[in-house]
Amino acid sequence: MKSIDLLVTEASQVLTLAGPARQRCGPEMSELSAIPNGTVAVDKGLVVETGSAAEMAGKYRARKTLEANGRLVLPGFVDPHTHLVFAGTREYEMAARLAGDSYLDILAGGGGIHGTVEKTRKASFDELLESAKGRMQRMLEHGTTAVEIKSGYGLEPETEFRILDVANRLRHDGPCDVAVTFLGGHVVPKDTGREAYVSWLSGEALDGCKGRAEFVDVFCDQGAFTLEESVQILKEAKARGFGLKIHAGQFRDLGAAGAAASLGAISADHLEHVSADQLAVMKKNGTIAVLLPGASFFLGSREYPDAKAMEKAGVAIALSTDFNPGSCPSYSMQMMIALACHQMGMSAAAAVTASTVNAAYAMGRGGLLGTLEPGKQADLIVLDVETPEQIPYFYGVNLVRKVVKKGRVVVDI
């Protein structure tokens, strides 16, 4: 009998998501590799083995046993698109939207992203760190064990780099795995000329991001950056060795998803508006569609990404909260699963895949996270349901009872 650190037992099902070592698309997204009455063996922070209670009986002597008591066990959620580091809130804009103003109206009037920029520039490193720590802890309590963090609320060197430095502190000291993305190309700041700002983003900014960011992202849409500006920035980022991401088609389809995919972008995000030919380019280049249904919900939009068209096109889909102060202040990947099912027509199984293994690949961590397979990091959650279909069924509540991160129980409710 082998001694190990942790044995997770008595699960209604263990959703291992074991399968090909790549993102999943089409029918593969509904294959969760579930083990009824499942058990997970963990040692030194890694998954050792999974199997049914009968298969695992008598094989391991565990220093700690976690009894799931007939609940669902699955990999920790991965949130591959967030704006976690900022100062202030914008609930006053929600009131304006409810009165009839659109997101783009507010942005054009100097609010929106610009409002958060003004507050974030005034915040110290410690202030930004403490507020971001609190947000990350809430995400962890909702079952998120890995998260991507973007800059984008500084729009000038000092604050942009301060945001990236906070994100990297969280990467080293926080409770979640973190990928860091430079999004200086969020919008053009009010106090800088457009040409000068694009020039900075394409040169000195990228040099300053070396060692601070893994990815570079641009918001290519009405009110933000043009397709030509976005391609310029991404080409320069690629030449310097950064991974690429793109905010594309949230309000208008400017062709950004296809252009970014042609450059090898790891993901194209939002995609409320995207053409079939761009989906074909994404499929060809392995670019993942990161869908953010919480933004459509919070902004009161009837326009959600067409997940069924993407599934049919063979594009891998990931889900994310898009956590930010203006268009989706939600910590819950569970809520994103519910919205994906009820508003975008995804099956519960596909939404789980989109929130775990595909999301891990969308932030460059697919080899480490997103499935419960031998050698993978032991990040798992216990939800107070028995089947994956019950996750979107019991929506609007936190179903998490246990969170295990790198083999340690870090949330116990």
C-alpha angles and dihedrals in degrees: 000000000000120000115231137168102243140013119193109202144172097036118163084222135348109217100206097171086209112172144099115358094246141064115299126235140178115356090355089074090070094053106096098165090227122193113204114221086009135188131199123203116205132186133169091358095304136101109255101180143337128206147127120298089254093051093048098042113127096359100105140039107205128201087212131022122202112199113206091194096215095317130131119270122197141148117291114269117262117212107200101180122047140138094208101157116071143105128246133008134257107214088134088068090055088058090050091051091049087054091055109273117130127226090251092049090055092046092049089051092059097264130099112056090004091059092055091045091057092054096040094053089058095050122096125230091256093049092051092045095051094048092046091049090056092050093048091050090054089050090051090051088054091053103266111138100169131036141178115223124202130197118216106122096089104054091187130071103260097049096037091054091043090056091049090049090052090050090051091050087055089048090057101036108019128099095247136062107256136202115194124218130188110224101171083137092073097114134327108272118243093236099052133065116249097237093047092048095050088048090053092047090051096049131006094029092057091048089052091050094060106119091009104070136033097194138034120213134185131196102228107185145095108308093019129057130338123238091252093051092046094050090049092054094044093048091053091046092051091050088056093051102257123142113242134234132168137203099219139175101354093137105359135016106240095164094259098133093057093042093050092045089053088056091052100259114180091220145005111209135207100010098177082145118035133138127236092244090057091051088054090054090048091051092048093050098039094243110162121226107229106199122200108194092165090069092055090047096048094045090051093241125156089204113096126167113274097244093172092058090050092049090049090049090054095245116150111240129210128182128219140172096233083215107202139132098255114039108016121012092174126131095190127101085178088066090049089054090052092050092046090055100039100036105026101033098239118152117245090247093052091047091053090051089048090052097048125022098017091044089052091054089047089063096040097256102105094119092058109028143032103057137060100235131134110282095019120117111273099242110145141148135211113217125196093241134083103221137031089243089065093062095076091031094064094045129170095035133090107251095182117121101161135017121194116194120187088342096309126109103239100164122040116171 
